[in-house]
Amino acid sequence: MKVTIKDIARETGLSLATISKYLNHKKINEKNQRRIEEAIAHLNYKPNHTAQILRSRHTMTVAILISDLGNYFWGPIISSVSQYFVKYGYTVITCSFCHDEETEIQAIQDLIVRNIDGVIMLPYNSRDNHYHLLLDQNIPVVVLDQNPGAADQIQSAVSAGTEGQARSAVNPGIRNQARSAAGAGTEGPPFGAADLDSQPSLLSDGGPVSKYRPVDCVISDNYKGGAMLGRYLLEKGHKRVHILDHASYSTPVYQRIRGFQDAFGQAQTCITMSGPILFGISQKTIDLGKEHFRQIMESGDPPSAVFFTNYLSAMGGLIESSACGYSIPEDVSVVTFDDDPLFSSMYPPITSVAQDLSRIGEQASGILYRRIQGDYSDFPLTECIDVHFQERQSVKDLWLTDRS
């Protein structure tokens, strides 16, 4: 015989209204919630999701839209998002657009047709505003890794040569960084198609116009991570440092570089950079990491240390280092932003800054769930997640060398 909510009410002694609130993901007393969950498990109750969808007009489905399923960055995030939403009866689907902008747009359109309840996404690049296609349909979006508002400020300032303005856009550092008075305290989504025209239009050097749309973001504290690595190299006596960068106008990478450079402050150092501007990450990043690492090491005056701005660049550089017979850290010290399980098992293990990927997924899920439930009281919200320094053995202490 099929179990109904009346059976749960009889088992728990609670009212049908309270049980209905729980099943529709409304807040109830924690004690009552535990009693209901125990009864559901004991009675093996299976909710009628079709009826729930018809009542709530929700499909009970959220999507993760990402650039590359093969990128290790996504594993802990996907796992964290799935664990969060399964508690509330949601199905989580994962879509990859393979670093292709047209594929990304098509994937977004497909999600709209599916009447998806919400989307967590990493845009094609820092100035990609295709998420507005979802916002136009009142579908909540949380953007990961990128801060579209800061991207406009950074690239416009860089194009105009106003470094101070760009620097001010580097690190939000606080919750609610992008919160606007117009969006605060609203019931329901404070966005729509009309909002696009009200946003400032910023033109990059020969690039397309990007109109920033307010959107929730979860980012790592990239500036802090870059500063950690910069201070560490300086403390170890390194004054000739090369930044191996392949995404200069990616907001996360820009923030890492600014933090790294600022850490050196007024010290008498020589910091050089290499790397063409690329939007997105692909196998080419590893290949370019190999190429540029070889070039800087074969130059007449190689650096004492190299800072890789992401783990794929680091992988390329480390592969090339081994192939060319360079010894780390004897011939050159290396540090990288982004950690990888391989970095701790290499010889020598690589000093890095790690992002808290599970925490990123958890925070993004919490924001998206509240938006789906109609809570926009703190929209747009930018959450800045702390990063962690991993000291290993890839940096030579030049102070000890000088004294010996």
N, C-alpha and C positions, 0 to 999 in steps of 0.2 A: 504494500500500500504506500502511495506517495506521501512523503512528509511535507507538511505545509507550515506556514508561519504560526498557525494556530497551535500546532504541536510544540513549536518552540516556546510560545507564550505559556502553554501549560507546563512545560519543563522548567521554565525559568521563573514563572510567577509574574512576569512583566506584561505590560499592556501591548496590544497589537501595534499601537502608535509608536511605542519606543522601538520595537523590533523593526518596524518599517523604516524608521529613521536610520537605524544601523545599516539595513540592507541598501538604503539609498545614499550611503556614505555621508550622512549628517552626523554632527558631533553629539555624543551622548555621554553620560557618566561612565568613567572608566570601569567602575565595578560592574555596572550593567553590561558594558561591552564584553568583559571577560565572561560573564554568565552566558551571554548569547553565543559567544564563540565556542564555549564548552558544550553548549546544547547542540549547536550545529555539528560539531565533531561527533558527539555521542549519537545523534539521530541520523547522521550522514545526510544532512539536508543539502539539496542542490537547488540553488535559486534559478528561477526562470528568467534568463538573461533577455530573451526576446521581449517579454512583458516589461522588463526594466527599461529596455531601450525605447519601447513605444511610450512609456510613461515619462521618461526623462528627456527624450529626444537626443540622448547620447548613444554613441555606438560602443562605448566602453573599450575604445581602442585608441592608443597613442602611438606615435611613430618617432623613431630616431632616424634622422636624415644625415648621412655622413659621407665624407669624400672617398674613403677607402677602407673596406672591411679588413684588408691585410695589415693595416697600421696598428701596431700594438697599443697605441694611445687609446683605442676605442674599447678594448676588451673589458677593463675594469669599469668603465663608464656604462657600457651596455648592461653588464651584470648588475650594477648598482641600480640603474633605472628599472630594470625588470623586477628586481627584488622589491623595490618600493611600490610599484603599481600593482603587482600581483596581490598584495594585501587588500587592495580595494576592488578586486575582481576585474581588472583591466587586462586586455591583451596588448602586448608590446610588439610592434613590427619594426624591422630594421631595413632601411633602404640605402643603397650606395649609388652615388652618381659618378664615381670613377674619375674625379677631378675634371669633369666636363660640364661646362656651364649650361649647355642646352639640355643635357640629361638631367641636371638639377632642376631646371624649370619644368621639364616634363614630369619628373617625380613629384614635384609640388602640386602640379595640376591633377595628377592621379590621386594624391592624398585628399585634395579638395573634393573630387568626385566621390571618394569613399566616405565622405562626411566624417573625417577623422576628428577626434575630440581635441587633440593638441599635438604639438610637434616640438621636439628637442633637436636642434640642428647646428651643424658647423657650416657656415656659408662657404661658397666657392672661394671667396677671398675677402679681405678686410673691407672692401668697398662694395661688396655685393649686397644689394638691398632686395633680393628676390623674396625674402621672407614677407615683404609687404603683400604679396599675393595671398598669403594665408591670413594676414591681419585684415585684409579687405573683406574676407569672408567670416570675420569674427572668430577665427580659429586661433587660440592662444599659441604663442611661440616663445621658446627660451633659446637664446643663441649661446653657444659655447665657444670659448677660446678667443672670440673676437668681440670687440666693443665698437660697433658701427659708428657711434657718435664720436669716439676718440679717433677713429680712422680718418674721418673727414677733417678733424682739427689737425691731426698730424700731417697728412699728406698735403693739405693746403698750406700749412706753415712751412713744410720742407720745400714745396714748390716756390713759395714766396721768399724763402731764405730767412724766415723769422724763427730762429732756433728756440728762442725763449718761449714763444707761443706753443711750439711743438712740445717743448719740455713740460709745459703745464698740463698737456693732455696725456702725459705718459702714464701716470699712476693714479687711478681713482681712489684707491686706498680705503674707502669707506663704503658701507652699505648705503643704498639710496643715492649713489653719486649722480645718477642721471635723472633723478626724480624731478618732475616738473609740477608746478603749482596747479596747472590745468588738469593733470592726471590724478592728483592726490584726492583721496576720499570719494572716488566715483563708484557707483554701483554698475557693474557690467563693464565691458571692454571700452576704454576711452580712446578707441582708434576706429578708423574707417577710411574709405576711399578718399573722402574729402580732405583728410589730414595731410595727404602727400603734398598738396600744393602749398600748404602753409609752412612747410619746412624749408630752411635755407638751401640754396643750390650752390655747391662748391665744385669748381672745375679744376681738375688736375692738369699737369703738363700734357696737353694733347690727348688726354684721356676722356672718358665719358663723364657726363654729369652724374653725381651721386647725391641723392636726396635722402638725408637721414630720417628714418622713421623711429620714433621711440619704441623700444623693445626691451624685454627683460634679458639680462646677460649674466652668465656665470663665467668668471675668468680666474686664472691664477695670478698671483702677485709677481708678474714677470719682472717688473722693475727691481723688486727686492731680491729676486733670484740672481739677476745680473749683477747687482751690487755685491751680493755675497761672494760671487766668484771673482769679481774685480778686487775686492778687499783681500781675499785669500792669496791671490797671486802677488799683490803688492806686499803683503806681509812676508811672503817667501822671497822677496827681493827681485821680482821680475819687473823690468822697466821697458823691455822691448817685447810687445805683445801684438799678436795678429788676431783680428776677429774674422773668422771664416763664416760668412753670412750669405744666404741665398734667398732672402725674402725681406729686403729692406723696408718695404712698405706694408708688410704684414704687421698689424699692430702689436701682437705678442712679441715678435722679434725686435721691433723698434724699441719696445719698452725694455727688453733685456739688454740691448746695446746701450741705451741711455743710462740704465742703472750701472752697467759695467764701467762705462766711461766716467760717470760721476764719482764712482768709488775711488778712482785715481786722483780726483780733485786737482790740486795744484802741483802734484808730484811731477818731477822731471822725467816724464816717460814718453816713449814713442809708441803710439797705437796706430796700426794700419788696418785696413779693411780690404776684403775682396768679395766678389760675388755679384752676379747680375741680379736684377730684380725679377723674381718669379712669384707668381700668385699660385698658391697651393703647394702641395708636397707630392713628389713622385719619385720613381726610380732615378730620374735625372738628378735629383738632389744628391744621391749617393755618388753618381758618376762625377758630378761637379765637385763634390767633396774630395774625391780622389784627385781630380785634375788640379784644383787650386792648392791642395796641400802639397802636391809635388812641386808646383810652381814656386810657392813661397819658400820651401826648403831648398830648392835649387837656385834661389836668388843669391846674389853676392853677399847679402847680410841677413841671414834668416833670423826670425825672432827666437827668444828664449822660451816663449809659451804661446799656445794657440787656444783661443776660445771658440768652440763650436756652438752656434746659436740654436741648434736642434739636434736630435739624436741621429737623424739620417745623415746629416752633414758629418757628424762625428763618426758614424760607421764608415762612410767613404774615406775620411781622412785616416782612420785607424787601419783600414784595409791597405791603403796605399803606404802607410808607414811601415807595415810589416813587409809588404812586397819590395820596398826599396831598402830594407835593412836598417831603418832608423830605430834607435833604442829609446823607449820612453821610460823614465823621464831624462835619461842621460843626454840624449841629443836634443830633445825638445819636450817641454812639459805640455800637458793638455788638460783642459777642463771642458765640460759640456753642460748646457742646459737641456734638461730631459734626461731621465734615467732609463735604463733598460736592464733587464735581468742579466744580459751578457756582460754589462760593464762591471759587475761585481765578481764575475768569474774569469775575466781576462787576466793576463799577466803583462804588466801590472794592472790591478783593478783601477778603474777610471773614476776620478773625482767628478762629482756632478751635482746638479740641483734637481730634485725630484718634485713633480707635481703630484698632488693628492687626488688622483683620478677618481677613486671611489667617492670621495667627498664631493667632487664636482658633480658627479652623477646624482648623488643624493640631494644636493642643494637644488639642482635644476629640476629634479622631480617634484620636490616640495613646492617650488614656485609654480610649476605648471599645474599641479593638482589644485592649488588654490585658485588659479585663474579659471580652470575648468569649472570649479564650484562657484564662480562668479565673484570672487574676492579680488578686487583691483585697488584696494585701499593704499597700496604702496607702489603702484605702477608709475613709471618703469623702474625696475629695481636692478641694480648692478651688485652682484655678490663677488667679492674678491677673496679667493681661497689662498691660504698660506702655502708656502713651498718649504722644502726641507733640504738642507745642505748635507751631502754625503761625502765626507772626506775619505779618500782612499790613498793610492800610492802613485798617482800619475804626475805629481808636481815635485820638481826638485827644489830643495831649499838652497837658494843661492847665497844666503847669508852664511850658512855652514861651509859652503864651497869657498867663499872669499876668505874665511878665517883659517882654512886648512892649508 
